[in-house]
Amino acid sequence: MNALSARRRAFTLLEVLLSLALVALLLVAMDTFVFSMGELWGRNSDRRLFDQHVNAVTRFLQTEIRRAVLPPSARANATPVTAPEVTPANGPSGNLITYELPSGSRLFTWPDRPLPEVVCSLQVRPHDGLYVLWQSRLEKDFGTAPPRETLISPFITAMTYDYFDPTFKRWTTETALTNGSNNQPQPPQRLRLTFTYGALVRQTTIPLPTTPQGLPDF
């Protein structure tokens, strides 16, 4: 009786072969799933990395401009974002979106100790990307020497300007800064950045608020 029970509890050769076949099929299915997921992941890695870059650059510029419009950098009824004419060392001169950072930026590499009161301008160069041109007001050659340059993103291929018309209550996008009532280029209400990487194109907007009565529009 005990021998018969032992034989019933033991696996037959057919059962062992069937188990091995099932395990083999399961492993093949798992390998197919893993390799297909890896292929999909690799296929979309450029898209994900590009989107992460777009988001990071946009957040960085939003933070820098927000610092420029917050007290104590901005004063009551001041215009913290302007559009003066800037002459860089390597690019064409023109009226550029400009703001001031009292404590500079973590991306700036100084030849000596860092200085405060850093004036920053944004310039997009074809095939090169977006640069920040920067110089401290405390430097002896401020206003005469060309500003230093820091590349922010090589994937920004265009920067356009969104203006809000309060009369018609609508937005218009311009490829160049428009003149105000004083016949001077005026900053828009928003910057529109175009990022391009191969066939991938993304657009983001960055608000450029004023600071009435010393408070930002955030």
C-alpha positions in Angstrom: 0.0 0.0 0.0 2.8 2.3 0.8 4.7 1.5 -2.4 1.5 2.2 -4.4 1.1 5.5 -2.8 4.7 6.4 -3.4 4.3 5.6 -7.1 1.2 7.7 -7.3 3.1 10.7 -5.7 6.0 10.4 -8.1 6.1 12.2 -11.5 5.9 10.2 -14.6 8.3 10.9 -17.5 5.4 12.3 -19.5 4.5 14.7 -16.7 8.1 15.9 -16.5 8.3 16.5 -20.3 5.0 18.4 -20.2 6.3 20.6 -17.4 9.5 21.3 -19.2 7.6 22.2 -22.4 5.3 24.6 -20.4 8.3 26.3 -18.8 10.1 26.6 -22.1 7.0 28.3 -23.6 6.7 30.6 -20.7 10.4 31.6 -21.0 10.0 32.3 -24.7 6.9 34.4 -24.1 8.7 36.4 -21.4 11.8 36.9 -23.6 9.5 38.1 -26.4 7.8 40.5 -24.1 11.0 41.9 -22.6 12.7 42.4 -26.0 9.6 44.1 -27.4 9.4 46.4 -24.4 13.1 47.2 -24.8 12.6 48.0 -28.4 9.7 50.3 -27.7 11.6 52.0 -24.9 14.7 52.6 -27.1 12.6 53.7 -30.0 11.0 56.5 -27.9 14.1 57.4 -25.8 14.9 60.4 -28.1 11.4 61.8 -27.7 11.4 61.5 -23.9 14.9 63.0 -23.5 13.9 65.8 -25.9 10.7 66.6 -23.9 12.7 66.5 -20.7 15.2 69.1 -22.1 12.3 71.3 -23.3 10.7 71.3 -19.9 13.9 71.9 -18.1 15.0 74.8 -20.2 11.5 76.4 -20.0 11.4 76.1 -16.2 14.9 77.5 -15.9 14.1 80.6 -18.0 10.8 81.1 -16.2 12.6 81.0 -12.8 15.3 83.4 -14.0 12.8 85.9 -15.3 10.7 85.5 -12.2 13.7 86.4 -10.1 14.2 89.5 -12.1 10.6 90.8 -11.5 10.5 90.0 -7.8 11.6 92.5 -5.2 14.3 93.6 -4.4 15.3 93.2 -8.0 12.3 95.0 -9.3 11.1 98.3 -7.9 7.7 99.9 -7.7 6.4 100.9 -11.2 9.7 99.7 -12.7 10.1 97.7 -16.0 12.2 94.8 -15.1 12.2 93.3 -18.6 13.3 95.7 -21.4 14.5 95.4 -25.0 17.7 97.6 -25.4 20.1 97.2 -28.3 22.9 94.8 -27.4 26.1 94.1 -29.3 27.5 90.7 -28.6 31.1 89.5 -29.4 30.1 86.7 -31.8 26.5 87.4 -32.9 24.6 90.1 -34.7 23.6 93.2 -32.7 20.0 94.0 -32.1 17.3 94.7 -29.6 17.1 91.8 -27.2 14.9 90.8 -24.3 16.9 91.9 -21.3 16.5 91.5 -17.5 18.8 91.9 -14.4 19.7 89.3 -11.8 21.0 90.8 -8.5 22.9 87.6 -7.6 23.7 86.3 -11.1 22.9 82.8 -12.2 24.3 79.3 -11.4 25.1 78.8 -15.1 27.5 81.7 -15.4 31.2 80.9 -15.2 33.2 83.9 -14.0 36.9 84.4 -14.8 37.3 85.8 -11.2 34.9 86.0 -8.3 31.2 86.3 -9.2 29.8 89.8 -9.2 26.2 90.9 -8.5 23.9 93.1 -10.6 24.2 91.0 -13.7 22.4 92.2 -16.8 21.2 89.3 -19.0 19.9 89.3 -22.6 18.4 86.5 -24.7 19.5 85.9 -28.2 18.6 83.0 -30.6 21.2 82.3 -33.3 20.4 80.2 -36.4 21.9 76.7 -36.1 23.4 77.6 -32.7 20.6 77.9 -30.3 19.6 80.2 -27.5 22.4 82.2 -25.7 22.3 84.4 -22.6 24.6 87.4 -22.9 25.5 88.7 -19.5 27.7 91.3 -17.8 27.8 92.8 -14.3 27.2 96.5 -13.9 30.1 96.5 -11.4 32.7 95.6 -14.1 34.9 98.5 -15.2 34.2 97.9 -18.9 30.5 97.5 -18.5 28.8 99.0 -21.5 31.9 99.1 -23.6 33.1 95.5 -23.7 30.9 92.8 -25.3 29.0 90.7 -22.8 30.0 87.1 -22.0 27.9 84.3 -23.5 26.4 81.1 -22.1 24.6 78.6 -24.4 21.3 77.6 -22.8 20.0 75.2 -25.4 21.3 74.2 -28.9 17.8 73.0 -29.8 16.0 76.4 -29.7 15.6 77.4 -33.3 13.3 80.4 -32.9 12.0 82.9 -30.4 8.8 84.8 -31.2 6.9 87.4 -29.3 3.2 87.3 -28.1 1.5 90.7 -27.7 -1.9 91.1 -26.2 -4.2 93.7 -27.7 -6.5 95.0 -24.9 -8.7 96.8 -27.5 -9.6 93.6 -29.4 -8.8 91.3 -26.5 -6.7 89.0 -28.6 -3.1 87.7 -28.9 -0.8 88.1 -31.8 2.5 86.4 -32.4 5.3 88.5 -34.0 8.7 87.4 -35.3 10.3 90.7 -34.3 9.8 93.1 -31.4 7.2 95.8 -32.1 7.6 99.4 -31.4 5.6 101.2 -28.7 4.2 104.7 -28.5 7.8 106.0 -28.0 8.8 104.4 -31.2 11.1 102.0 -29.3 11.0 98.2 -29.3 8.7 97.0 -26.5 8.9 93.7 -24.6 5.9 91.4 -25.3 3.7 89.8 -22.7 5.0 86.4 -23.5 8.0 84.7 -25.2 7.3 81.8 -27.4 10.2 79.3 -27.8 10.5 76.7 -30.6 12.6 73.6 -29.9 13.6 71.4 -32.9 15.4 68.1 -32.9 15.1 66.2 -36.2 11.4 65.7 -36.8 10.5 66.6 -33.3 9.2 70.2 -32.7 7.9 71.6 -29.5 6.7 75.1 -28.5 6.6 76.6 -25.0 5.6 80.1 -23.7 7.2 82.1 -20.9 5.3 85.1 -19.4 7.1 88.5 -19.1 5.1 90.3 -16.4 5.4 93.8 -15.2 5.7 94.8 -11.5 3.1 97.5 -10.7 3.4 98.8 -7.2 6.4 96.6 -6.5 4.5 93.3 -6.7 4.9 90.7 -9.5 2.0 89.4 -11.6 2.3 85.8 -10.4 
